[in-house]
Amino acid sequence: MHFFSLISSVVSSRRSAHFSMRTIALLALSLTGCAAAANAPSGEPRLPLASPVVENAAFADWLTAFRADAMKAGISGQTFDRSLAGMKIDRKVIEANEAQPEFTKPVWEYLEGALSDTRVAKGRALLAENKALLDRIEARYGVDRHVLVAIWGLESNFGSFQGSMSVVRSLATLGFEGRRTEYGRTQLIAALQIIQHGDIAPEGMTGSWAGAMGQTQFIPTTYNAHAVDFDGDGRRDIWNSHADALASAAHYLSQSGWQTGAVWGHEVKLPKDFDYSQADMSVRKPVAEWAKAGVARMDGRPFPGGEMKNDASLFLPSGYRGPAFIVMKNFRTVLAYNASTSYSLAVHLLAERFKGRGEIEASWPRGDRPLGRQERHELQQLLTDKGHDTGGVDGIIGYNTRKAVRAYQASIGLPADGYPTHELLERLRGN
């Protein structure tokens, strides 16, 4: 490719970067170095590639442009310069952002880790140790203390593992490059607002590569909306203050629709002729209607009268061959914290384990293994080829794919639970 054509193509490909002449000049030096390295005779030292220099120069230009945007959003120049002085991109963040991890751990293995004896014992000890604090939080926000401590345990192992990466650096990197630039920019502004407010210094704002931070793993916008100063020291400190972290989680849940005193759900058994197409989180009916259809509590006890009017959904985390649950408002509320149904189930079961309950009676279909990413793509393509719209071939088993799976299952006489298995994939393959 012609030298200047190469520069032009690289510049145009940097949708989120603001290039200056300085950057293009550095790019020219880099390409000159590449050419020299490529043409160096065998045995002679080769010039190192200068791409990191170019990348950091482009990042510096992006920061200059972003500084103006931050100031328009109310961030002072002093806060910006203090927080981002000497900032460089973090390649580990870019690698993590672009990765497409396999989600192949079955739900029962996830729950075994989440509900470990060690975590249950630690949670019980902390419930006793923090009784006075939890009394005050429960009185203020109405959220069950056992659920709060369960979230604390699952998010950061009760504060012992909060992530050690610079949140400012991670978000600046995400805002500069990759598939989540808008997220990175929005969260970085929010992070700078937190610093400017005086809640924490930039060097103390640590968390995950994606910017989740503190004992409750809030992203900055969630922090700004829901973090509270519960210990009264003038700062909202979810990193070092148990009081602030737990009360912030309680405030978040209360604002998301938590119902004080209500149960999250029950393990249930279904009648033999049950219409499994109704077992989906998108289907909501009063508990009384589910009971009329033959859905019964696993322990044989009747549903409490006060619950009969509640809208509820049937949740089959591993399809019709595994445990079944009827879930209500508080189960959905935890989904606002983390959109994974397995996470919400883990939170509520762990909360019950703290009270000596929470055992699942039905057996898991341990012979089933979740589909890998490529298998999920293949499943969607095969369903599409057979006329069942999955809403696209992206490897994500969402509402449209589950609906397509149900339609195919019904067409071949299988229970239409919408749960994809290897057996179903083999059927689609014609085996």
Disulfide bonds with the S-S distance in Angstrom:
none
